[in-house]
Amino acid sequence: IQSEENAGLPGFGAGFPFGSVASFADTEPSTGHPLLLLSTLERNIVNFHADQRVSLTAYDMTAEEPMTSMRLTLMGTLKPVAAEDLPAAKKAYLAKHPQSAMWIDFKDFTLYNLVPEDVYWVGGFGTDHFIGYLSAAKYSYVQL
């Protein structure tokens, strides 16, 4: 845990990927570019300003064992939702995460689209399942 003693030290965590938990939603209609509502106070956004590469892993949270479920990792960049698309993006995000209505308009929160550049898919475990990289172009045509 970061303490006051090391909070300002240069190099604390520098160069290491930083995993975080973030809620996401799909756009309507679906683009395959997940919507994320993130605050400038979050470590993932602080790190994003130093290195714009991000990843998001999603899996079937209803599965008894996550390691045997389908999962997808999107690697790419975050793009703030354009002003003209913001009303529809807010509606789509709030449909999935209604509790976010309390903070979605706070000044430190921004809605982003994750724009995939690379995709890693694990189709399952123990039988014939595709496991490997997909191009972002192929991913954009996948129907789940």
Buried (B, 14 or more C-beta within 10 A) or exposed (E): EEEEEEEEEEEEEEEEEEEEEBBBBBBBEEEBBBBBBBBEEBEBBEBBEEEEEBBBEEBEEEEEEEEBBBBBBBBBBBEEBEEEBEEEBBEBBBEEBEEBEEEBEEEEBBBBBBBBBBBBBBBBEEEEEEEEEBEBEEBBEEEE
